[in-house]
């Protein structure tokens, strides 16, 4: 069994088989090859299963700066006026402070590695001190898929359609507590057409959008969007992007993904490994 680009490939051999194979295509999880009459000593076919994996993990701490530590190794984030700050793991430099200004941002280039197209999960630790601003906004000067705070307590996501960048219904949750570390997320599942928001330990909002393709084929801005006077003020740590919709327990398992040994409290966390 091999894993290639998130696809599990299994080869099964059939020895001394004579006959006709008519193997159908299963819509979601399995793809088979079809063959007509044959008389072979050895026949192989592929069993293909799509798996969800991290396409980006940006710890956003003083050690890694804007580096992606996932296997994708996306280009390093370009830092504007942001500074290392205490993180959710208790380390002195475990996050980046955003100052609520137009020049306080991080730009993530997108050469295809951040383009999930169909389904997605976005996760981050936030310490929100302002009113409104982008956490992860595809298209630096426009509206691809965008994950925001739109008030001191309101988490927001809109999964923009890829074709024509047409809007879908927004999903919102007022469960964020200002000036406290919160683990937040947004997910869209193309198979079910459902979008969800996650805060701390549970999904707090959901909405049916239908089956769409996502506008994730643009660079991403965090903290400030070009042409918008709403800027994120506070701290952000451990930005994670997955190419599928994670379950509640899968999301909970990612909470400590970027944690390191604390210099403030002395506890031990886990550095990002995927």
C-alpha positions in Angstrom: 0.0 0.0 0.0 1.3 3.5 -0.9 0.2 7.0 -0.2 0.6 9.5 -3.0 -0.7 13.1 -2.7 -3.3 12.1 -0.1 -4.4 9.1 -2.1 -4.1 5.5 -0.8 -3.2 3.2 -3.6 -3.5 -0.6 -3.1 -2.5 -3.2 -5.7 -4.4 -6.6 -5.7 -3.2 -9.4 -7.9 -5.5 -12.0 -9.4 -3.7 -15.2 -10.6 -4.8 -17.5 -13.4 -8.2 -15.7 -13.7 -10.1 -16.2 -16.9 -13.3 -14.3 -17.5 -15.0 -11.0 -17.8 -14.7 -8.2 -15.3 -17.2 -5.4 -15.2 -16.4 -3.4 -12.1 -18.4 -0.3 -11.5 -17.3 3.1 -10.4 -18.2 3.9 -6.8 -19.0 7.6 -6.7 -17.1 8.8 -3.6 -14.4 6.6 -2.2 -13.4 3.9 -4.8 -12.3 4.0 -8.3 -11.8 0.7 -10.2 -10.5 0.0 -13.7 -12.9 -1.8 -16.2 -11.7 -4.6 -18.4 -13.3 -6.6 -21.2 -12.6 -10.3 -22.1 -9.2 -11.4 -21.1 -7.0 -14.4 -20.3 -4.2 -13.3 -18.1 -1.8 -14.9 -15.6 -1.6 -11.6 -13.6 -4.1 -8.8 -13.4 -3.8 -5.7 -11.1 -6.2 -3.0 -10.3 -6.1 0.1 -8.1 -8.2 0.8 -5.1 -8.1 4.6 -4.4 -9.2 6.2 -1.2 -9.2 10.0 -0.7 -7.7 11.1 2.7 -7.9 14.4 4.5 -4.5 15.9 5.4 -3.0 19.2 6.5 -2.1 21.4 3.5 -0.5 24.0 5.8 0.5 24.5 9.4 1.8 27.9 10.3 2.8 27.8 14.1 3.2 31.6 14.0 5.7 31.9 16.8 9.1 33.6 17.3 11.0 30.4 16.4 9.3 29.6 13.1 8.1 33.1 12.1 6.0 32.6 8.9 7.2 29.1 8.1 4.8 26.3 7.1 5.9 23.1 9.0 3.5 20.7 7.2 4.7 18.3 4.6 3.4 20.8 1.9 6.2 23.3 2.7 4.3 26.2 1.3 6.2 29.5 0.8 7.0 31.3 4.1 4.5 33.9 5.2 5.6 37.5 4.6 5.4 39.5 7.9 4.2 43.1 8.0 4.2 45.1 11.3 3.6 42.2 13.7 5.6 41.0 16.7 6.1 37.8 18.7 3.9 37.7 21.8 2.9 35.2 24.5 1.0 32.2 23.1 -1.8 29.8 24.1 0.9 27.2 25.2 2.3 29.7 27.7 5.5 30.4 25.8 6.8 34.0 25.6 6.8 34.0 21.8 4.1 31.5 20.9 1.9 33.8 18.8 2.0 37.0 16.8 0.6 40.3 17.9 -1.5 42.2 15.4 -2.0 45.9 16.1 -5.2 46.8 14.3 -3.5 48.8 11.5 -3.3 48.6 7.8 0.3 47.5 7.9 -0.2 44.9 10.6 -0.7 41.7 8.6 0.9 38.5 7.4 0.7 37.6 3.7 0.7 33.9 2.8 1.6 33.3 -0.9 -0.5 30.6 -2.6 1.2 28.6 -5.4 -1.5 26.0 -5.2 -0.7 24.5 -1.9 -3.4 26.4 0.0 -6.0 25.7 -2.7 -8.3 23.0 -1.4 -11.0 23.5 -4.1 -13.8 21.3 -2.7 -13.7 20.9 1.1 -11.7 22.7 3.8 -11.1 23.2 7.5 -9.5 26.3 8.9 -8.2 26.3 12.5 -6.4 28.9 14.7 -5.9 30.1 18.2 -7.0 33.7 18.6 -6.8 36.3 21.5 -9.2 38.9 20.2 -8.8 42.5 21.5 -10.5 44.6 18.8 -13.8 44.8 16.9 -13.5 43.3 13.4 -10.7 42.0 11.2 -9.6 39.0 9.1 -8.2 35.8 10.5 -7.6 34.2 7.1 -8.8 36.0 4.0 -8.2 34.4 0.6 -7.5 37.2 -2.0 -5.6 40.0 -0.4 -7.7 42.8 -2.0 -11.0 40.9 -2.5 -13.3 38.2 -1.2 -12.3 34.6 -1.7 -13.2 32.3 1.2 -12.8 34.5 4.2 -12.7 33.7 8.0 -13.1 36.8 10.2 -14.0 38.3 13.5 -16.8 40.9 12.7 -17.4 42.1 16.3 -15.7 41.6 19.6 -17.6 38.3 20.1 -18.7 37.3 16.6 -16.9 34.7 14.5 -17.7 34.7 10.8 -17.0 32.7 7.7 -18.2 32.9 4.1 -17.3 30.1 1.7 -17.2 32.1 -1.6 -17.9 30.2 -4.8 -14.9 29.7 -7.1 -16.7 30.7 -10.3 -17.3 34.4 -10.4 -16.5 34.6 -6.6 -20.2 34.6 -5.9 -21.1 34.8 -2.2 -22.9 32.0 -0.3 -24.8 32.5 3.0 -22.6 33.6 5.8 -22.1 31.5 9.0 -21.8 33.3 12.3 -21.3 32.5 16.0 -21.3 34.9 19.0 -19.5 32.4 21.2 -16.0 34.0 21.2 -14.9 35.6 24.5 -12.8 38.7 24.0 -9.3 38.9 25.6 -9.1 35.2 26.2 -7.4 32.5 24.2 -10.0 30.7 22.0 -9.5 27.8 19.6 -11.7 28.5 16.6 -12.4 26.9 13.3 -14.5 26.9 10.1 -15.2 23.9 7.9 -17.0 23.2 4.7 -17.9 19.7 3.4 -18.6 19.5 -0.3 -20.1 16.0 0.1 -22.9 17.2 2.4 -22.9 20.9 1.4 -22.8 21.9 5.1 -20.6 24.7 6.6 -19.8 24.9 10.3 -18.1 27.1 12.8 -16.2 25.7 15.8 -15.3 27.4 19.1 -13.1 25.8 21.8 -14.7 22.3 22.0 -17.8 22.1 19.8 -19.5 23.3 16.6 -21.5 26.4 17.5 -23.1 27.2 14.1 -23.9 25.4 10.9 -25.7 26.1 7.6 -26.5 24.2 4.4 -24.9 25.9 1.4 -25.2 23.2 -1.2 -22.3 21.6 -3.2 -19.9 24.3 -4.5 -16.3 24.7 -5.5 -14.3 27.0 -3.2 -12.5 30.3 -4.1 -9.3 29.2 -2.4 -7.0 29.9 -5.4 -5.6 33.2 -4.2 -2.9 34.5 -1.8 -4.1 34.9 1.8 -4.0 37.9 4.1 -4.2 37.7 7.9 -4.8 40.8 10.0 -5.6 43.3 7.3 -7.3 43.1 3.9 -6.3 45.7 1.3 -9.0 48.3 0.8 -10.8 47.5 4.1 -10.5 49.7 7.2 -11.4 46.8 9.5 -8.2 45.4 11.0 -7.6 42.5 13.4 -6.3 43.5 16.8 -5.0 40.8 19.1 -2.9 37.7 18.8 -3.1 34.7 16.5 -1.2 31.4 16.8 -1.1 28.0 15.0 -3.0 28.6 11.7 -3.9 25.2 10.2 -5.5 24.4 6.8 -6.9 21.0 5.9 -8.2 19.7 2.6 -11.3 18.2 4.1 -14.0 18.8 6.7 -12.8 17.5 10.0 -15.1 16.1 12.7 -15.4 17.6 16.1 -13.0 15.0 17.7 -10.5 15.5 14.8 -10.5 19.2 15.4 -10.1 18.8 19.2 -7.1 16.6 18.5 -5.4 19.5 16.7 -5.7 22.0 19.6 -2.1 21.3 20.8 -0.6 20.8 17.4 1.9 23.7 17.7 2.5 23.7 21.5 6.0 23.8 22.8 7.6 23.6 26.2 6.3 26.6 28.2 8.7 29.2 29.6 5.9 30.8 31.5 4.1 28.0 33.2 6.5 25.1 32.9 4.1 22.7 31.2 5.0 20.7 28.1 3.2 20.9 24.8 3.7 19.4 21.4 5.5 21.0 18.5 3.7 20.7 15.2 4.2 17.4 13.4 1.9 16.2 10.7 
